[in-house]
Amino acid sequence: MSGKQKEPSKEPAIRMVMLPKYTNPDGDIFGGVILSMIDEAAAVEAQRQMHHRYVTVSMDSIQFHRPVGVGDIVSLWCQTIKIGTSSLVIHIDVLSNPRRTSEEYKVTEATVTMVAIDENRKSIPIFPKKVV
Ligand SMILES: CC(C)(COP(=O)(O)OP(=O)(O)OC[C@H]1O[C@@H](n2cnc3c(N)ncnc32)[C@H](O)[C@@H]1OP(=O)(O)O)[C@@H](O)C(=O)NCCC(=O)NCCS
């Protein structure tokens, strides 16, 4: 295998302010909005590791620890925990900074598996084999 796994990024893959358009009728942010951001963050992390076309093949161990409110600034931190042949397993922690506070705490976490694919949607190696 040529190429190797990068160290975790020192920046969040995504940071976003939660707008009223993302809420349910009770004013809380929809869990599905957070899941969508997790999927996007995993795609950003996969690209940071190696440039390919990727698809999400699974989302596991999703835990919603605390609610997210309007105006909260949400940050998604990614850590690649495994690179297989064509798959990357990425753990994502979602932190929330409630509006007008300096607090920040974990609201959600999940593990996402992304697979690198070619133009025929067939899985391909993340790191091509070295030609000797
Ligand atoms: C991802 C996909 C190409 C894999 O196809 P496949 O025939 O299972 O491919 P392979 O058998 O070569 O497996 C490829 C890799 O995916 C991993 N994989 C496959 N299914 C998996 C699953 N359910 N969970 C975790 N990893 C999985 C395999 O372990 C393998 O990893 P490795 O290469 O690192 O060892 C195919 O399942 C697919 O296209 N799924 C739809 C993805 C998609 O459209 N996502 C967006 C939904 S809107």
PDBQT file of the ligand as one rigid body, heavy atoms in Angstrom, charges set to zero:
ROOT
HETATM    1  C1  LIG A 201     -20.407   0.777  -0.993  1.00  0.00    +0.000 C 
HETATM    2  C2  LIG A 201     -20.584  -0.320  -2.025  1.00  0.00    +0.000 C 
HETATM    3  C3  LIG A 201     -19.962   0.109  -3.358  1.00  0.00    +0.000 C 
HETATM    4  C4  LIG A 201     -19.856  -1.542  -1.501  1.00  0.00    +0.000 C 
HETATM    5  O1  LIG A 201     -20.110  -2.575  -2.400  1.00  0.00    +0.000 OA
HETATM    6  P1  LIG A 201     -19.608  -4.068  -2.047  1.00  0.00    +0.000 P 
HETATM    7  O2  LIG A 201     -19.991  -4.927  -3.174  1.00  0.00    +0.000 OA
HETATM    8  O3  LIG A 201     -20.032  -4.419  -0.652  1.00  0.00    +0.000 OA
HETATM    9  O4  LIG A 201     -18.064  -3.860  -2.120  1.00  0.00    +0.000 OA
HETATM   10  P2  LIG A 201     -16.952  -4.708  -1.465  1.00  0.00    +0.000 P 
HETATM   11  O5  LIG A 201     -17.451  -6.085  -1.111  1.00  0.00    +0.000 OA
HETATM   12  O6  LIG A 201     -15.787  -4.576  -2.389  1.00  0.00    +0.000 OA
HETATM   13  O7  LIG A 201     -16.665  -3.975  -0.091  1.00  0.00    +0.000 OA
HETATM   14  C5  LIG A 201     -16.042  -2.731  -0.131  1.00  0.00    +0.000 C 
HETATM   15  C6  LIG A 201     -15.753  -2.283   1.285  1.00  0.00    +0.000 C 
HETATM   16  O8  LIG A 201     -16.970  -1.880   1.882  1.00  0.00    +0.000 OA
HETATM   17  C7  LIG A 201     -17.080  -2.458   3.167  1.00  0.00    +0.000 C 
HETATM   18  N1  LIG A 201     -18.507  -2.628   3.442  1.00  0.00    +0.000 N 
HETATM   19  C8  LIG A 201     -19.433  -3.125   2.624  1.00  0.00    +0.000 A 
HETATM   20  N2  LIG A 201     -20.643  -3.109   3.231  1.00  0.00    +0.000 NA
HETATM   21  C9  LIG A 201     -20.444  -2.567   4.458  1.00  0.00    +0.000 A 
HETATM   22  C10 LIG A 201     -21.286  -2.265   5.557  1.00  0.00    +0.000 A 
HETATM   23  N3  LIG A 201     -22.593  -2.511   5.534  1.00  0.00    +0.000 N 
HETATM   24  N4  LIG A 201     -20.744  -1.698   6.660  1.00  0.00    +0.000 NA
HETATM   25  C11 LIG A 201     -19.423  -1.425   6.716  1.00  0.00    +0.000 A 
HETATM   26  N5  LIG A 201     -18.559  -1.672   5.691  1.00  0.00    +0.000 NA
HETATM   27  C12 LIG A 201     -19.074  -2.254   4.586  1.00  0.00    +0.000 A 
HETATM   28  C13 LIG A 201     -16.348  -3.788   3.043  1.00  0.00    +0.000 C 
HETATM   29  O9  LIG A 201     -15.966  -4.265   4.313  1.00  0.00    +0.000 OA
HETATM   30  C14 LIG A 201     -15.168  -3.371   2.197  1.00  0.00    +0.000 C 
HETATM   31  O10 LIG A 201     -14.181  -2.750   3.001  1.00  0.00    +0.000 OA
HETATM   32  P3  LIG A 201     -12.580  -2.913   2.675  1.00  0.00    +0.000 P 
HETATM   33  O11 LIG A 201     -12.406  -2.762   1.188  1.00  0.00    +0.000 OA
HETATM   34  O12 LIG A 201     -11.913  -1.793   3.404  1.00  0.00    +0.000 OA
HETATM   35  O13 LIG A 201     -12.189  -4.267   3.149  1.00  0.00    +0.000 OA
HETATM   36  C15 LIG A 201     -22.104  -0.662  -2.254  1.00  0.00    +0.000 C 
HETATM   37  O14 LIG A 201     -22.601  -1.294  -1.078  1.00  0.00    +0.000 OA
HETATM   38  C16 LIG A 201     -22.934   0.568  -2.530  1.00  0.00    +0.000 C 
HETATM   39  O15 LIG A 201     -22.826   1.171  -3.597  1.00  0.00    +0.000 OA
HETATM   40  N6  LIG A 201     -23.815   0.939  -1.572  1.00  0.00    +0.000 N 
HETATM   41  C17 LIG A 201     -24.637   2.135  -1.723  1.00  0.00    +0.000 C 
HETATM   42  C18 LIG A 201     -23.895   3.347  -1.162  1.00  0.00    +0.000 C 
HETATM   43  C19 LIG A 201     -24.664   4.630  -1.368  1.00  0.00    +0.000 C 
HETATM   44  O16 LIG A 201     -25.241   4.840  -2.427  1.00  0.00    +0.000 OA
HETATM   45  N7  LIG A 201     -24.680   5.479  -0.344  1.00  0.00    +0.000 N 
HETATM   46  C20 LIG A 201     -25.431   6.689  -0.361  1.00  0.00    +0.000 C 
HETATM   47  C21 LIG A 201     -26.823   6.405   0.079  1.00  0.00    +0.000 C 
HETATM   48  S1  LIG A 201     -27.912   7.716  -0.307  1.00  0.00    +0.000 SA
ENDROOT
TORSDOF 0
